[in-house]
Amino acid sequence: MADIRQLFELQELDLKIDALEKALSGTRARLADESAVTAARQKSATLKARQRDTAVKRSAKERDVAELKGRLNKLDERLYGGAIKNVKEMTATQGERDGVQHEIIREEEALLELMLDVEDTQEALREAEEALGKVEAERKAHKVTLAESEKRQSADLSALKSQRETLTEPVPPRWLYTYDTVRKAKGGVAVAKLERGNMCGGCRITLSTSETQKAKAADGLFQCNSCKRILYIA
């Protein structure tokens, strides 16, 4: 024959199941969480793309400087090779040479900045690749630990649910319905002990003398008038 003690024991078991399900859910979430590795890989990929882009810009800038120096050489040949026969042409050529010389200075400064950027990016990429390797290794080891935890928690949960099936077999369906309904409404606690001083262990409200007598004499479930939890008299 069923008694309220069985519901109280069922509640203790359900609270363990709730806690284990929460823990298992957290374990599975951590198993699926690849955010650290993804972020490290993204950082490495971004730096690689930056390295490629900077290298392309550097090559283009080196070609520009080379072309300008080629123009400068040709202008020098004209200026100092005896090809120019009048002052006007000499002045114009010299002005053009000065302009090319200034342009070379600007382009070489820009090239230097690109070269420094290449070096900085290479160093940042080296550090990022090193960090990625460390993160991947740590993640691999952590996943092994998490997988073991998941396996253990799943087995423990299956065992507790099996115990629950056994425990609920003698409990009348209407009791289980009331228990489940109250449990959902009261944060997982459907059964409360009637404590010393005729106090409900759930809501801490003291029952009247008549309510206490009814609770003690009840042949079935008796619920607290205040919180509606099922009262258990140990």
LUMLORO-112289 format. One record per residue: residue in one letter; x, y, z of N, C-alpha, C in turn. Coordinates in pm, 1 decimal, always signed. Each point is the difference from the previous one (the first is absolute). Last residue first. Layout:
N
TITI residu       nx       ny       nz      cax      cay      caz       cx       cy       cz
TITI      A        X        Y        Z        X        Y        Z        X        Y        Z
...
***
This chain:
234
TITI residu       nx       ny       nz      cax      cay      caz       cx       cy       cz
TITI      A   +647.6  +1282.8   +910.8   +100.8   -105.7    +17.6    -31.8    -84.2   +123.3
TITI      I   -307.3   +283.8   -348.0    +21.4     -6.4   +143.8    +92.6   -117.6    +25.8
TITI      Y   -131.7   +341.4   -432.2    +51.7   -130.3    +40.6    +30.9     +3.5   +147.9
TITI      L   -305.3   +288.1   -406.9    +64.0     -4.8   +131.7    +36.6   -143.6    +35.9
TITI      I    -53.5   +292.1   -476.9    -47.6   -120.3    +69.1    +75.2     -9.6   +132.4
TITI      R    -93.4   +481.0   -240.6    +89.0   -114.2     -3.2    -60.3   -116.9    +79.5
TITI      K   -181.0   +457.4    -60.2    -56.5   -113.5    -75.5    +96.4   -117.0    -14.0
TITI      C    +13.0   +444.2   +250.7    +85.6    -18.0   -118.7    -43.0   -114.8    -89.9
TITI      S   -278.0   +133.8   +385.0    +72.5   +119.6    -40.7    +75.8    -20.4   -131.3
TITI      N   -244.8   -346.9   +230.9    -94.8    +99.4    -52.6    +69.9   +124.4    -53.6
TITI      C   +199.1   -508.7    +10.4     +4.4   +123.4    +78.4    -94.4   +102.3    -64.2
TITI      Q    -92.5   -525.6    -70.4    +83.3   +109.7    -48.2    -12.1   +121.7    +90.0
TITI      F    -60.6   -571.7     -9.6    -50.2   +121.6    +62.4    +95.7   +112.2    -36.7
TITI      L   -143.4   -544.6   -166.5    +83.9   +119.6     -4.1    -68.0   +114.4    +73.1
TITI      G   -172.2   -452.6   +160.6    +63.0    +21.7   -130.0    +91.2   +122.0     +7.1
TITI      D   -248.8   -140.8   +371.9    +27.6   -132.5    -53.3    +69.5     +9.1   -136.4
TITI      A    -20.1   +347.0   +454.1    -30.4    -21.0   -142.1    +41.9   -139.0    -45.4
TITI      A    +63.3   +225.9   +439.0   -104.0   -103.1    -12.8    -28.1    -36.8   -145.4
TITI      K   +312.8   +341.4   +125.7    +44.2   -122.7    +66.9    -99.1   -113.6    -17.4
TITI      A   -103.5   +429.1   -173.4   +119.1    -50.4    -67.9    +44.1   -133.2    +59.0
TITI      K   -352.6   +234.0   +206.2    -42.4    -57.9   -127.9   +118.3    -61.7    -74.6
TITI      Q    +89.3   +234.8   +396.3    -71.2   -124.1    +30.0    -45.5    -69.5   -127.7
TITI      T   +196.5   +422.8    -40.2    +99.9    -98.2    +41.8    -65.1   -133.7    +29.0
TITI      E   -275.3   +363.1    -95.8    +70.2    -43.6   -120.7   +102.4   -107.4    +34.0
TITI      S   -225.4   +206.1   +356.1    -91.0    -86.7    -75.5    +66.8    -52.1   -127.4
TITI      T   +235.9   +309.0   +266.9    -15.1   -127.5    +71.5    -87.1    -95.9    -79.2
TITI      S   +260.2   +356.0   -289.6    -91.0     +9.5   +114.9    -11.9   -138.1    +63.5
TITI      L   +451.9   +138.5   -263.1   -137.1    -47.5    -23.1    -83.5    +19.5   +126.8
TITI      T   +440.7   +286.0   -180.8    -48.7    -91.8   +103.4   -145.5    -36.3    -27.3
TITI      I   +407.0   +136.5   -359.5   -122.7    +49.1    +64.9    -47.2   -104.3   +100.0
TITI      R   +377.8    -21.1   -322.0    +30.1    +45.1   +136.4   -120.0    +64.6    +69.3
TITI      C    +61.6   -230.3   -447.4    -26.8   +144.2     +3.8    +25.0    +62.4   +136.5
TITI      G   +114.3   -467.4    -74.9    +12.5    +65.2   -129.6    -13.9   +150.2     +7.7
TITI      G    -54.5   -314.7   +370.8   +140.4    +14.5    -36.2    +22.4    +67.7   -133.5
TITI      C   -405.1    +55.4   +372.1    +24.8    -58.0   -132.3   +145.6    +25.6    -38.2
TITI      M   -183.0    -38.5   +515.7    +39.0    +92.8   -106.1    +24.8    -76.7   -130.5
TITI      N   -115.1   -119.4   +490.7   -101.7     -8.6   -106.0    +26.0    +99.7   -113.2
TITI      G   +287.1   -102.2   +381.2    -82.8   +119.2    +12.3   -105.5     +6.8   -108.7
TITI      R   +402.0   -287.1   -131.1    -36.2    +28.1   +139.5    -73.6   +132.8     +7.7
TITI      E    -37.7   -209.3   -478.1   +106.7    +11.8    +97.6    -52.9    +31.8   +139.2
TITI      L   -137.9   -242.4   -480.3    -68.9    +77.2   +104.5    +97.7     +5.3   +117.0
TITI      K   +154.9    -52.2   -525.4    -20.7    -61.0   +131.0    -81.0    +92.4    +89.7
TITI      A    -33.0    -26.3   -545.8    +64.0    +72.5   +109.7    -30.4    -70.1   +131.4
TITI      V    -12.7    -58.5   -585.3    -28.9    -58.5   +131.4    +77.6    +75.5   +107.4
TITI      A    +41.6   +113.9   -459.1   -145.0    -22.3    +11.1    -39.7    -48.4   +138.5
TITI      V   +412.5   +252.7   -298.2    -27.8    -47.5   +137.1   -150.6    -10.5    +19.1
TITI      G   +214.5   +169.9   -404.9    +53.4   -133.2    +23.1    -27.7    -57.3   +136.7
TITI      G   -158.7   +439.2   -154.8   +144.8     -7.2    -16.0    +61.1   -133.8    +34.3
TITI      K   -483.2   +108.6     -8.8    +74.0    +41.7   +119.5   +151.3    -24.4    -10.6
TITI      A   -342.4   -116.5   -335.5    -39.5   +134.3    +43.3    +88.2    +53.9   +112.1
TITI      K    +56.4   -441.6   -175.6    +24.9    +95.3   -108.5    -28.2   +143.1    +44.8
TITI      R   -105.0   -346.0   +300.1   +145.6     +9.2    -17.6    +36.0   +101.1   -109.2
TITI      V   -452.2   -117.8    +77.9    +51.5    +89.8   +103.4   +150.4    +22.5    -18.9
TITI      T   -202.9   -308.4   -290.8    -58.5   +132.7    -21.4    +56.7   +101.3    +99.0
TITI      D   +117.6   -458.7    +43.7    +65.0    +61.8   -116.7    -51.5   +142.1    -23.1
TITI      Y   -206.8   -250.8   +347.4   +141.9    +22.8    +29.6    +68.5    +73.8   -115.8
TITI      T   -440.4   -149.4    -61.2     +4.1   +115.1    +92.0   +144.9    +38.1    +30.0
TITI      Y    -59.8   -382.9   -257.0    -46.1   +116.3    -76.0     +6.9   +125.6    +86.8
TITI      L    +93.8   -413.2   +198.1   +110.4    +43.4    -87.1    -38.7   +123.8    -79.7
TITI      W   -329.9   -202.9   +262.1   +101.9    +61.1    +85.7   +114.8    +54.8    -84.7
TITI      R   -330.2   -245.5   -215.4    -52.9   +132.5    +37.2    +96.2    +72.6    +93.3
TITI      P   +100.5   -448.9   -137.4    +14.8    +98.9   -107.9    -49.0   +139.4    +38.3
TITI      P   +188.1   -346.2   +377.0   -120.8    +17.3    -81.8    +19.2   +109.8   -105.4
TITI      V   +406.5   -302.8   +195.8    -66.2   +127.9    +27.5   -121.2    +16.7    -91.9
TITI      P   +334.2   -369.8     +0.6   -112.6    -15.4    +94.2    -79.2   +128.8    +26.2
TITI      E   +373.7     +4.4   -321.5    -91.6   -110.8    -30.1   -116.1    -12.4    +99.5
TITI      T   +398.0   +308.4     +0.0   -134.4    +49.7    -32.1   -101.3   -111.5    -24.5
TITI      L   +470.6    -82.1    +94.9    -59.1    +70.4   +113.4   -144.0    +43.0    -28.0
TITI      T   +263.8   -202.7   -340.9    -28.6    -97.7   +105.4    -74.9    +65.8   +115.5
TITI      E   +152.5   +273.7   -344.9   -106.2    -87.5    -51.0    -41.8   -100.9   +106.4
TITI      R   +368.6   +275.7    +92.6   -125.9    +74.5     +4.2   -116.4    -86.3    -46.7
TITI      Q   +440.9   -164.1    -31.1    -46.7     -0.6   +139.0   -135.8    +68.7    +11.1
TITI      S   +208.8    +22.7   -409.9    -44.9   -137.4    +22.7    -53.1    -15.0   +142.3
TITI      K   +200.7   +401.3   -116.1   -131.7     -9.4    -63.7    -58.7   -140.7    +14.0
TITI      L   +438.4    +78.2   +155.9    -97.3    +71.1    +83.3   -140.5     -8.6    -58.6
TITI      A   +356.5   -184.4   -249.1    -21.8    -77.5   +122.9   -104.5    +65.9    +89.8
TITI      S   +140.2   +227.3   -387.3    -80.3   -117.2    -37.5    -32.1    -84.0   +123.2
TITI      L   +292.8   +360.9    +57.2   -136.5    +46.9    -24.0    -91.8   -115.8    -35.9
TITI      D   +461.2    -82.5    +48.1    -61.1    +29.5   +130.8   -145.3    +42.6    -16.6
TITI      A   +249.1    -63.9   -390.5    -22.1   -128.8    +66.7    -68.3    +21.1   +134.9
TITI      S   +131.4   +381.9   -235.4   -109.3    -66.8    -71.7    -34.9   -133.1    +66.0
TITI      Q   +374.1   +239.1   +159.1   -125.3    +65.8    +38.6   -120.3    -65.7    -67.5
TITI      R   +432.0   -152.7   -118.5    -28.8    -32.6   +139.8   -133.8    +59.8    +43.8
TITI      K   +158.1   +107.1   -430.5    -29.6   -142.9     +7.6    -40.8    -40.7   +140.8
TITI      E   +149.9   +441.2    -69.5   -130.2    -21.5    -63.8    -41.8   -146.7    +10.7
TITI      S   +430.0   +116.6   +145.4   -102.0    +51.1    +92.3   -139.6    -24.8    -55.4
TITI      E   +363.5   -102.8   -274.5     -5.8    -95.7   +111.5   -107.2    +41.3   +100.1
TITI      A    +88.1   +291.7   -350.1    -65.8   -119.6    -53.1    -12.3   -106.7   +108.5
TITI      L   +240.9   +392.8    +98.4   -143.8    +26.0     -7.0    -76.0   -122.5    -49.7
TITI      T   +472.2    -17.0     +6.5    -52.3     +6.1   +136.9   -151.5    +18.4     -0.3
TITI      V   +216.6    +19.6   -411.3    +11.1   -136.4    +52.3    -59.6     -6.5   +140.5
TITI      K    +36.3   +418.0   -203.2   -110.4    -76.9    -56.4     +2.6   -144.9    +47.1
TITI      H   +355.0   +291.6   +116.8   -121.9    +33.4    +74.7   -118.9    -80.8    -50.8
TITI      A   +412.9    -33.0   -225.6     +7.7    -64.7   +131.1   -127.6    +23.7    +80.0
TITI      K    +34.5   +219.5   -411.9     -2.1   -144.3    -23.1     +0.3    -75.3   +132.5
TITI      R    +55.3   +467.0     +8.6   -138.9    -37.0    -32.3    -11.9   -151.0    -19.5
TITI      E   +426.8   +183.9    +63.2    -77.0     +6.4   +125.0   -144.0    -44.3    -22.7
TITI      A   +276.8    +35.6   -377.1    +46.4   -109.8    +85.9    -79.4     -5.0   +130.5
TITI      E    -82.0   +357.4   -296.1    -48.6   -125.8    -57.6    +40.8   -119.1    +86.3
TITI      V   +163.5   +426.9   +117.8   -144.8     -7.7    +22.9    -55.8   -132.4    -52.0
TITI      K   +453.5    +94.3    -83.2    -22.1    -22.9   +143.1   -148.6    -17.0    +29.8
TITI      G   +128.5   +113.6   -438.9    +44.2   -135.3    +31.5    -25.8    -35.6   +145.5
TITI      L    -85.3   +441.5   -134.3    -97.7    -92.5    -57.4    +37.8   -144.6    +31.8
TITI      A   +302.1   +341.4   +116.1   -116.2     +0.4    +89.5   -105.8    -98.3    -49.1
TITI      E   +370.9    +65.9   -273.9    +43.0    -65.8   +123.5   -116.4    -10.5    +98.5
TITI      E    -68.9   +242.0   -391.2    +11.0   -143.0    -32.7    +42.1    -79.9   +123.3
TITI      A    -10.7   +468.0    +38.0   -136.5    -51.9    -14.8     +1.7   -149.8    -29.5
TITI      E   +409.7   +233.6    +18.0    -58.0    -10.5   +133.8   -139.8    -61.1     -5.4
TITI      R   +211.2    +88.1   -408.2    +74.8   -104.3    +71.8    -59.1    -22.0   +139.4
TITI      L   -170.5   +354.7   -252.1    -45.9   -129.1    -51.2    +71.1   -115.1    +69.8
TITI      A   +138.7   +437.8    +94.6   -133.4    -22.5    +56.6    -54.8   -135.4    -43.8
TITI      E   +404.8   +135.2   -187.8    +18.4    -28.5   +142.1   -133.9    -29.7    +67.1
TITI      Q     -5.8   +134.0   -448.8    +64.9   -129.8    +10.7    +17.8    -40.6   +145.6
TITI      T   -159.8   +431.4    -92.7   -102.3   -100.6    -28.0    +57.3   -140.9    +12.7
TITI      D   +293.6   +365.3    +41.4    -91.8     -3.9   +113.9   -104.1   -109.8    -17.8
TITI      E   +293.4    +80.6   -359.7    +71.5    -58.4   +114.1    -91.0    -13.4   +121.1
TITI      V   -172.8   +219.8   -377.4    +21.8   -141.0    -30.3    +68.2    -69.4   +117.8
TITI      D    -46.6   +463.1    +21.1   -130.0    -65.1    +20.2    +11.3   -150.0    -25.3
TITI      L   +369.8   +264.4    -96.8    -16.1    -10.3   +145.5   -130.8    -70.8    +33.8
TITI      M    +76.2    +93.7   -447.1    +96.8   -100.5    +44.1     -8.9    -21.2   +151.1
TITI      L   -256.6   +343.9   -193.8    -53.1   -130.9    -36.1    +92.3   -111.7    +47.7
TITI      E   +144.6   +440.4    +55.9   -113.0    -26.7    +89.8    -59.8   -137.3    -28.0
TITI      L   +334.2   +151.3   -289.5    +56.7    -32.5   +130.7   -110.0    -32.7   +100.7
TITI      L   -125.0   +157.5   -422.9    +49.9   -137.6     -7.9    +58.7    -43.9   +133.5
TITI      A   -134.8   +446.1    -46.0   -117.8    -87.2     +5.7    +41.5   -147.2     -4.3
TITI      E   +335.8   +313.7    -56.6    -50.1     +9.2   +137.2   -121.5    -90.8    +18.3
TITI      E   +172.6    +41.9   -427.3    +89.3    -81.9    +82.0    -39.6     +6.2   +147.8
TITI      E   -231.7   +270.7   -309.9    -32.5   -141.3    -22.3    +89.3    -90.8    +84.3
TITI      R    +78.1   +468.2     +9.0   -131.6    -31.9    +58.2    -30.0   -149.5    -11.3
TITI      I   +391.9   +156.4   -208.2    +13.3    +10.8   +145.9   -130.8    -38.3    +68.7
TITI      I     +2.7    +30.0   -468.5    +72.0   -119.5    +45.2    +12.4     +0.1   +151.9
TITI      E   -178.6   +379.5   -202.6    -97.1   -109.3     -4.0    +65.6   -129.7    +46.9
TITI      H   +269.8   +379.6    -50.1    -90.1    +15.5   +116.2   -100.6   -115.1     +6.2
TITI      Q   +279.1    +12.0   -374.7    +79.8    -26.6   +120.2    -85.2    +10.5   +125.9
TITI      V   -189.4   +120.8   -413.9    +13.9   -145.3    +10.9    +77.6    -36.9   +126.7
TITI      G    -36.8   +457.3    -99.0   -130.6    -56.0    +34.5     +5.0   -150.2    +17.6
TITI      D   +385.1   +224.0   -150.6    -25.6    +31.4   +141.0   -133.1    -59.7    +45.9
TITI      R   +111.3    -34.2   -457.2    +82.8    -87.6    +82.8    -24.4    +23.6   +148.8
TITI      E   -209.6   +283.0   -310.5    -61.6   -133.0     -2.4    +78.8    -96.4    +88.9
TITI      G   +177.9   +426.1    -57.3   -121.8     +6.2    +80.4    -70.1   -134.5     +6.7
TITI      Q   +372.6    +41.5   -280.4    +41.7     +3.0   +140.0   -120.9     +5.1    +93.5
TITI      T    -75.8    +30.4   -458.9    +42.9   -135.8    +35.0    +42.4     -7.3   +146.1
TITI      A   -113.6   +420.7   -177.1   -118.9    -86.3     +5.3    +37.5   -140.9    +44.7
TITI      T   +349.6   +309.4    -75.4    -79.9    +39.2   +118.1   -120.5    -92.4    +17.0
TITI      M   +267.2    -53.2   -384.8    +74.0    -40.0   +118.8    -80.4    +27.2   +127.3
TITI      E   -164.1   +153.8   -409.0    -20.2   -145.1    +10.5    +70.6    -53.7   +123.9
TITI      K    +62.6   +453.2    -92.4   -142.2    -25.0    +26.9    -26.2   -149.4    +19.4
TITI      V   +432.8   +153.5   -138.3    -28.5    +22.3   +143.0   -143.7    -34.4    +34.9
TITI      N   +247.6   -252.3   -414.2    -35.5   +136.7    +38.7    -42.5     +6.0   +145.7
TITI      K   +146.2   -409.7   -236.4    +76.5   +104.4    -69.1    -35.3   +141.7    +42.8
TITI      I     +8.6   -565.8   +158.8    -75.6   +124.7     +9.7    +85.6   +115.5    -53.4
TITI      A   +173.4   -446.9    +30.1   -109.7     +0.5    -98.0    -75.1   +132.6     -0.7
TITI      G   +384.5   -168.8   +280.8    +25.4    +91.3   -110.1   -109.6     +7.1   -103.6
TITI      G    +33.7   -242.3   +436.7    +55.1    -71.8   -114.9    +25.1    +86.7   -121.2
TITI      Y   -207.2    +99.5   +446.0   +146.6     -3.8     +4.8    +64.4    -72.1   -119.5
TITI      L   -484.0    +72.4    +52.1    +61.0   +119.3    +58.8   +153.0     +0.7    -15.2
TITI      R   -257.9   -376.2   -144.4    -27.1   +116.5    -84.1    +73.9   +123.8    +50.6
TITI      E    +26.0   -390.2   +251.9    +70.8    -20.0   -126.6    -19.3   +120.3    -93.3
TITI      D   -241.0    -14.4   +401.5   +140.8    +30.0    +24.9    +82.7    -15.2   -128.2
TITI      L   -450.4   -125.1    -14.6    +11.0   +145.8     +9.3   +145.5    +41.9    +25.3
TITI      K    -96.7   -458.3     +1.7    -13.9    +53.2   -136.0    +14.0   +152.6     -1.8
TITI      N     -4.4   -218.5   +417.5   +122.4    -31.9    -73.9     -3.6    +57.4   -142.1
TITI      L   -386.7    +34.5   +267.5   +104.8    +88.6    +49.0   +131.2    -23.4    -76.1
TITI      R   -365.9   -285.2    -82.8    -23.5   +133.0    -58.8   +112.2    +97.0    +39.4
TITI      G    +10.2   -418.5   +200.4    +30.5    -13.0   -142.8    -19.3   +131.8    -72.0
TITI      K   -126.9    -30.8   +443.5   +145.6     +5.9     -9.3    +45.6    -16.4   -145.6
TITI      L   -457.3    -47.4    +91.0    +41.2   +138.6    +22.4   +151.3    +14.7    -11.1
TITI      E   -179.6   -430.0    -22.5    -36.4    +76.0   -120.3    +43.9   +146.2    +12.4
TITI      A    +57.1   -279.8   +373.5    +92.3    -39.0   -106.5    -28.2    +79.0   -128.4
TITI      V   -294.3    +51.3   +363.6   +129.2    +63.2    +28.7   +100.6    -30.1   -111.5
TITI      D   -416.8   -213.9    -25.5    -15.5   +145.1    -20.9   +133.0    +72.4    +21.4
TITI      R    -19.1   -457.9    +96.5     -2.8    +23.0   -144.7    -11.2   +148.7    -31.2
TITI      E    -30.0   -129.6   +447.1   +137.1    -19.9    -47.2     +9.2    +21.4   -151.4
TITI      K   -424.5     +7.4   +200.8    +75.1   +121.0    +34.0   +145.2    -11.5    -46.3
TITI      A   -280.0   -372.7    -51.5    -44.4   +107.2    -89.7    +79.9   +128.0    +24.8
TITI      S    +74.2   -362.8   +286.4    +51.4    -30.1   -133.8    -36.1   +110.6    -98.6
TITI      R   -178.4    +27.9   +432.8   +143.9    +22.7     +2.4    +60.7    -23.5   -138.4
TITI      K   -454.7    -99.1    +67.6    +21.9   +145.0     -1.4   +149.3    +32.4     -3.2
TITI      V   -119.0   -449.2    +45.6    -39.9    +47.1   -133.1    +26.7   +150.6    -13.0
TITI      A    +66.0   -193.8   +418.9   +103.7    -45.7    -92.4    -28.9    +47.7   -142.2
TITI      T   -321.4    +76.1   +334.4   +115.0    +89.0    +17.0   +112.6    -37.4    -95.6
TITI      D   -379.6   -277.2    +11.0    -35.7   +131.1    -53.8   +118.4    +96.8     +7.6
TITI      R    +43.6   -428.4   +197.8     -6.2    -10.2   -146.4    -26.2   +136.6    -62.6
TITI      Q    -10.7    -24.9   +467.6   +136.9    -21.9    -47.8     +3.4     -6.5   -153.3
TITI      R   -416.7    +22.0   +214.6    +68.8   +128.8     +7.3   +142.5    -11.5    -53.7
TITI      A   -248.2   -390.6    +39.8    -55.5    +81.5   -107.8    +67.7   +136.5     -4.0
TITI      K   +113.5   -281.6   +352.0    +52.4    -55.5   -125.5    -49.4    +81.6   -119.6
TITI      L   -169.3   +106.9   +423.5   +139.4    +43.4    -12.4    +63.9    -54.1   -127.7
TITI      T   -437.4   -138.9   +105.3     -0.6   +144.0    -26.8   +141.7    +52.5    -21.7
TITI      A    -58.3   -447.6   +136.3    -40.8    +17.8   -139.9     +1.1   +147.7    -39.3
TITI      S    +86.9   -111.3   +450.8   +109.7    -45.6    -85.5    -32.9    +23.4   -147.0
TITI      K   -336.7    +88.3   +310.6   +108.1    +97.8    +15.2   +117.6    -35.6    -90.0
TITI      Q   -355.4   -302.1    +23.5    -39.6   +120.0    -73.3   +108.6   +106.3     +7.4
TITI      R    +52.8   -393.5   +250.7    +16.3    -26.9   -143.3    -33.9   +123.0    -83.2
TITI      A    -73.1    +22.1   +462.2   +144.1     -7.7    -26.1    +27.1    -24.5   -148.5
TITI      A   -447.8     -3.3   +145.8    +54.4   +135.5    +10.2   +149.8     +0.8    -31.9
TITI      T   -218.6   -416.9    +20.8    -47.2    +76.5   -115.5    +59.1   +140.7     -0.1
TITI      V    +79.0   -275.6   +372.4    +77.2    -45.8   -116.6    -38.1    +80.3   -123.9
TITI      A   -245.2    +87.0   +386.5   +139.3    +39.2    +22.2    +87.3    -39.1   -119.3
TITI      S   -464.2   -128.1     +3.8    +20.3   +143.7    -20.8   +146.4    +42.7    +16.1
TITI      E   -276.9   -431.9     +9.8   +130.7    +11.0    -65.0    +40.3   +146.9    -18.6
TITI      D   -376.2   -334.9   +273.2    +51.8   +137.6     -7.8   +142.2     +3.2    -56.1
TITI      A   -273.0   -394.0   +109.3    -33.7    +58.3   -130.6    +61.6   +137.9    -20.9
TITI      L    +53.7   -237.1   +411.2    +53.1    -86.7   -104.9    -21.1    +61.3   -138.8
TITI      R   -190.2   +208.6   +374.8   +144.4    +24.7     -4.9    +67.1    -87.6   -106.1
TITI      A   -456.8    -65.3    +76.4    +18.8   +135.2    -55.8   +148.9    +31.7    -11.8
TITI      R   -123.7   -398.3   +210.4    -20.6     -8.5   -145.0    +17.2   +135.5    -67.1
TITI      T    +23.1    -17.5   +470.0   +112.3    -75.3    -57.5    -11.4     -6.1   -151.6
TITI      G   -356.5   +189.4   +240.7   +117.3    +87.4     +0.4   +121.2    -67.4    -61.9
TITI      S   -388.4   -254.0    +59.5    -24.3   +102.1   -102.6   +118.6    +94.9    -10.7
TITI      L     +4.6   -313.4   +343.0    +22.1    -65.4   -128.6    -20.4    +97.4   -114.6
TITI      A    -98.6   +146.1   +437.4   +144.4    -20.1    -15.1    +32.4    -61.0   -135.8
TITI      K   -450.9    +44.9   +112.1    +59.9   +132.8    -18.8   +150.1    -12.6    -23.2
TITI      E   -232.2   -387.0   +110.3    -36.0    +42.6   -136.0    +59.3   +137.2    -31.1
TITI      L    +50.4   -165.3   +436.1    +85.2    -74.5    -92.7    -30.6    +38.0   -145.0
TITI      A   -263.9   +185.1   +344.1   +136.5    +50.6    +11.3    +91.9    -68.3   -100.5
TITI      D   -446.2   -153.5    +30.0     +4.5   +137.7    -51.2   +143.0    +53.9     -1.2
TITI      I    -75.4   -416.4   +202.7    -10.5    -10.4   -146.1     +9.6   +138.3    -63.4
TITI      K    -18.9    -23.0   +465.3   +129.8    -50.2    -46.5     +2.0     -8.7   -152.3
TITI      L   -404.0   +112.0   +196.8    +93.4   +111.8    +16.5   +141.1    -40.7    -44.1
TITI      D   -333.4   -329.9     +9.1    -20.0    +92.9   -111.4    +93.3   +120.4     +8.4
TITI      L     -4.8   -312.3   +357.3    +59.7    -59.4   -120.1    -11.8    +94.4   -119.1
TITI      E   -207.7   +123.0   +395.8   +144.4     +0.8    +22.5    +72.7    -53.9   -123.5
TITI      Q   -467.7    -26.4     -0.9    +46.3   +137.5    -16.4   +151.0    +10.2    +19.1
TITI      L   -205.5   -409.8    +83.6     -1.1    +28.2   -144.1    +50.7   +141.2    -26.7
TITI      E    -65.5   -127.8   +442.5   +119.7    -65.0    -54.3    +11.5    +22.9   -150.4
TITI      F   -388.1   +153.9   +206.3   +112.8    +78.9    +49.9   +132.2    -57.7    -52.9
TITI      L   -392.3   -232.5    -93.9     +5.7   +122.8    -78.9   +117.0    +87.4    +43.6
TITI      Q    -84.8   -387.5   +246.2    +49.3    -35.9   -132.1     +9.0   +122.5    -92.0
TITI      R   -189.9    +39.4   +431.2   +144.1    -12.2     +7.9    +60.0    -34.0   -137.3
TITI      I   -470.7    +13.1    +79.2    +59.6   +128.2    -37.2   +152.4     -6.0     +3.4
TITI      D   -256.4   -456.8   -100.1    -12.9   +102.2   +103.4    +77.9   +124.1    -43.3
TITI      A   -231.0   -511.3   -202.2    +79.5   +121.6    -11.7    -18.2    +89.8   +122.1
TITI      M    -28.5   -553.1    -27.9    -84.4   +119.7     +0.0    +88.8   +125.9     +0.0
***
